[in-house]
Amino acid sequence: MKRIVFDVEGTLSFNGQVMAAEIVAALQRLLALGHQIIFTSTRPLRHLLALMPTFHDAPLIGANGALVVKAGKIEVLAPIVPADLRRLRGIIAQANLDYVVDGQWNYAAQMAPAHPLLDQLDPKRLAHRVPLAEITTAVKVTLLGLTATQTTDLAAGLRAHQTLAVSSAAEGNLVITAQHSHQATALRHLGVTDYIAFGNDQTDPALLAGARHSVWVTSKPQLAHLAPTATVVTCAPDNRAVAAQIARLAE
């Protein structure tokens, strides 16, 4: 039995809403042959489940390793510690920042009604948007629309505590998770050490480096410098090309 780990957004889905029929068929073929597939994402579980209505029984890794689902049970592996969550709430309140705070399932958010991210928070309406105070176990905090000075100062200040991982997701946005939230750690928790991996993003090289065979999907050309040290095969960001790479695993 092969175990194959798939990043989702930009690897199996190129519009953030659905997987193409040919990719779904290739994945179903792997399952029919007795192989195991595992899906992973930097996004919360509600995004993963919205993208894969036919694969809900597969193990899932969400929030870049902070959450896993196995046999239908959600486990929080790397929550933001309470002191850091209080600190982040204080930063948000003091500067009246826009944000998304993801809990185990539900989320809190503040942003303009026309913000392009709003419709992506929970596209299938699987979770609930709740007040920030109701998120007592947070796995990911995204601060939105920061100025360049805010981005630099906040990132430096938060990293100084050495319990948080801070990265820039887009211009003016900071993504904050627990320091030891990693896909590789989540895989070990699931008992997976020998695997094949598909990925495309800056969070994926470590996952791919630990695989016995890996595929780098070139959907983010700006990250091409990561591919030589993290991959065996490169694949165009095209539904047929990705489906063909998956189909080879069934041979």
C-alpha positions as CSV (number, residue, x, y, z in Angstrom):
1,M,0.0,0.0,0.0
2,K,1.3,3.4,-0.9
3,R,0.5,6.5,1.2
4,I,0.2,9.7,-0.8
5,V,0.0,13.1,0.8
6,F,-1.6,15.9,-1.3
7,D,-1.6,19.6,-0.7
8,V,-4.9,20.9,-2.0
9,E,-5.0,24.5,-3.0
10,G,-2.8,25.1,-6.0
11,T,-2.0,21.4,-6.3
12,L,-5.3,19.6,-6.7
13,S,-7.6,22.6,-7.1
14,F,-6.7,25.7,-9.1
15,N,-9.8,27.8,-8.4
16,G,-10.1,27.2,-4.6
17,Q,-13.6,25.8,-5.0
18,V,-13.5,22.4,-6.7
19,M,-11.3,19.6,-7.9
20,A,-11.5,18.8,-11.6
21,A,-13.3,15.6,-12.6
22,E,-10.1,14.0,-14.0
23,I,-8.2,14.6,-10.7
24,V,-11.1,13.2,-8.7
25,A,-11.1,10.1,-10.9
26,A,-7.4,9.6,-10.6
27,L,-7.7,9.8,-6.8
28,Q,-10.6,7.4,-6.7
29,R,-8.5,5.0,-8.7
30,L,-5.8,5.0,-6.1
31,L,-8.3,4.3,-3.4
32,A,-9.8,1.4,-5.4
33,L,-6.4,-0.1,-5.6
34,G,-6.0,0.0,-1.8
35,H,-3.7,3.0,-1.5
36,Q,-4.2,5.6,1.2
37,I,-4.6,9.3,0.4
38,I,-4.1,12.1,2.9
39,F,-5.0,15.7,2.2
40,T,-3.2,18.7,3.8
41,S,-3.6,22.5,3.7
42,T,-2.5,25.7,5.4
43,R,-6.2,26.5,5.5
44,P,-8.7,25.3,8.2
45,L,-10.6,22.0,7.9
46,R,-13.8,23.7,6.7
47,H,-11.9,24.7,3.5
48,L,-10.6,21.1,2.9
49,L,-14.0,19.6,3.4
50,A,-15.6,22.1,1.1
51,L,-13.2,21.0,-1.7
52,M,-13.5,17.3,-1.3
53,P,-17.1,16.2,-0.9
54,T,-16.3,12.6,-2.0
55,F,-13.2,12.1,0.2
56,H,-14.5,12.8,3.7
57,D,-13.2,9.5,5.0
58,A,-9.6,10.4,4.2
59,P,-7.2,11.6,6.9
60,L,-6.9,15.4,6.8
61,I,-4.3,17.9,8.0
62,G,-5.4,21.5,8.4
63,A,-4.0,24.8,9.4
64,N,-0.5,23.7,8.3
65,G,-0.4,20.8,10.7
66,A,-2.2,22.3,13.7
67,L,-5.3,20.1,13.1
68,V,-5.8,16.6,12.0
69,V,-8.9,14.5,11.3
70,K,-8.7,10.7,11.5
71,A,-11.7,8.4,11.5
72,G,-13.9,11.5,11.7
73,K,-12.3,12.8,14.9
74,I,-10.7,16.3,15.0
75,E,-7.6,16.6,17.0
76,V,-5.8,19.9,17.8
77,L,-2.0,19.2,17.7
78,A,-0.6,22.7,17.9
79,P,-2.9,25.4,19.4
80,I,-1.7,28.9,20.0
81,V,-1.0,29.0,23.7
82,P,-3.4,31.0,25.8
83,A,-0.9,33.8,26.7
84,D,-0.1,34.3,23.0
85,L,-3.8,34.4,22.1
86,R,-4.4,37.0,24.8
87,R,-1.5,39.0,23.4
88,L,-2.9,38.8,19.9
89,R,-6.3,39.9,21.0
90,G,-4.7,42.9,22.7
91,I,-2.9,43.8,19.5
92,I,-6.0,43.5,17.4
93,A,-8.0,45.7,19.9
94,Q,-5.4,48.3,20.4
95,A,-4.9,49.0,16.6
96,N,-8.5,48.0,15.6
97,L,-7.0,45.5,13.1
98,D,-8.9,43.4,10.6
99,Y,-8.4,39.7,11.3
100,V,-9.4,36.1,10.9
101,V,-9.0,33.9,13.9
102,D,-9.5,30.2,13.3
103,G,-10.5,27.8,16.0
104,Q,-10.9,24.1,15.9
105,W,-13.9,24.5,13.6
106,N,-15.6,27.9,14.0
107,Y,-13.9,31.2,13.3
108,A,-14.0,34.9,14.2
109,A,-13.4,37.7,11.7
110,Q,-13.5,41.4,11.2
111,M,-13.1,43.0,7.8
112,A,-14.9,45.3,5.4
113,P,-18.1,43.9,3.9
114,A,-16.5,44.2,0.4
115,H,-13.2,42.5,1.4
116,P,-12.3,39.8,-1.2
117,L,-11.5,37.3,1.5
118,L,-15.0,37.4,3.1
119,D,-16.6,35.0,0.6
120,Q,-13.7,32.6,1.0
121,L,-13.9,32.2,4.8
122,D,-16.5,29.5,4.8
123,P,-17.8,29.0,1.2
124,K,-20.0,26.0,2.0
125,R,-21.3,27.4,5.3
126,L,-20.0,24.5,7.2
127,A,-18.9,26.4,10.3
128,H,-20.1,29.4,12.3
129,R,-18.7,32.9,12.5
130,V,-18.5,33.8,16.2
131,P,-17.3,36.6,18.4
132,L,-13.5,36.7,19.0
133,A,-14.0,36.1,22.7
134,E,-15.6,32.7,21.9
135,I,-12.5,31.4,20.2
136,T,-10.7,29.8,23.3
137,T,-8.5,27.4,21.3
138,A,-7.0,29.1,18.2
139,V,-4.9,27.4,15.6
140,K,-4.3,30.3,13.2
141,V,-4.5,34.1,13.3
142,T,-4.4,36.2,10.2
143,L,-3.9,39.9,10.5
144,L,-5.2,41.8,7.5
145,G,-4.4,45.0,5.7
146,L,-1.3,46.0,7.7
147,T,0.9,48.9,6.7
148,A,4.5,48.1,5.9
149,T,5.6,49.4,9.3
150,Q,3.0,47.4,11.1
151,T,4.0,44.3,9.3
152,T,7.7,44.6,10.1
153,D,7.1,45.7,13.8
154,L,4.5,43.1,14.6
155,A,6.4,40.2,12.9
156,A,9.5,41.1,14.9
157,G,7.7,41.5,18.2
158,L,5.7,38.3,17.8
159,R,8.7,36.2,16.8
160,A,10.6,37.4,19.8
161,H,8.4,35.3,22.0
162,Q,9.7,32.1,20.3
163,T,6.4,30.4,20.6
164,L,4.8,31.7,17.4
165,A,5.6,31.1,13.7
166,V,4.9,34.3,11.7
167,S,4.8,34.5,7.9
168,S,3.5,36.9,5.2
169,A,0.7,35.3,3.3
170,A,0.1,38.3,1.0
171,E,1.0,42.0,0.9
172,G,-0.1,43.5,4.2
173,N,-1.2,40.2,5.8
174,L,0.5,38.2,8.6
175,V,-0.3,34.6,9.3
176,I,0.5,33.4,12.9
177,T,0.5,29.8,14.2
178,A,2.1,28.0,17.0
179,Q,5.9,27.6,16.5
180,H,5.8,23.8,16.2
181,S,2.8,23.5,13.8
182,H,4.1,21.5,10.8
183,Q,2.7,19.1,8.3
184,A,5.5,16.6,8.9
185,T,4.7,16.5,12.6
186,A,1.1,15.9,11.8
187,L,2.0,13.1,9.5
188,R,4.1,11.4,12.2
189,H,1.1,11.8,14.6
190,L,-1.0,9.9,12.0
191,G,1.7,7.2,11.9
192,V,2.8,8.1,8.4
193,T,6.6,8.0,7.8
194,D,7.0,6.4,4.4
195,Y,5.0,8.5,1.8
196,I,4.8,10.2,-1.6
197,A,3.9,13.9,-1.6
198,F,2.5,16.5,-3.9
199,G,2.8,20.2,-3.1
200,N,3.2,23.7,-4.6
201,D,3.6,26.3,-1.8
202,Q,6.2,27.7,0.5
203,T,5.0,25.5,3.4
204,D,5.5,22.3,1.4
205,P,9.2,21.9,0.8
206,A,9.8,20.2,4.2
207,L,6.9,17.8,3.5
208,L,8.3,17.0,0.1
209,A,11.8,16.6,1.3
210,G,10.7,13.9,3.7
211,A,8.9,11.9,0.9
212,R,10.5,9.0,-1.0
213,H,9.0,10.5,-4.2
214,S,7.6,14.0,-4.6
215,V,5.9,16.2,-7.2
216,W,6.2,20.0,-7.2
217,V,3.3,21.6,-9.0
218,T,4.4,24.9,-10.5
219,S,1.3,27.0,-9.8
220,K,3.3,29.7,-8.1
221,P,6.2,30.7,-10.4
222,Q,7.5,33.1,-7.7
223,L,8.4,30.0,-5.6
224,A,10.4,28.3,-8.3
225,H,13.6,28.7,-6.3
226,L,12.2,26.2,-3.8
227,A,11.7,23.4,-6.3
228,P,15.3,22.2,-6.9
229,T,15.9,21.3,-3.3
230,A,12.5,19.9,-2.6
231,T,11.4,17.8,-5.5
232,V,12.0,14.9,-7.9
233,V,9.4,15.8,-10.5
234,T,7.9,19.1,-11.5
235,C,4.4,19.3,-12.9
236,A,2.5,22.0,-14.8
237,P,-0.5,23.6,-12.9
238,D,-2.9,21.9,-15.2
239,N,-5.7,19.5,-14.3
240,R,-4.7,16.9,-16.9
241,A,-1.0,17.1,-16.0
242,V,-1.7,16.6,-12.3
243,A,-4.1,13.8,-13.0
244,A,-1.5,12.1,-15.2
245,Q,1.1,12.3,-12.3
246,I,-1.4,10.7,-9.9
247,A,-2.3,8.0,-12.5
248,R,1.4,7.0,-12.7
249,L,1.2,6.0,-9.0
250,A,-1.4,3.4,-9.9
251,E,0.9,1.6,-12.4
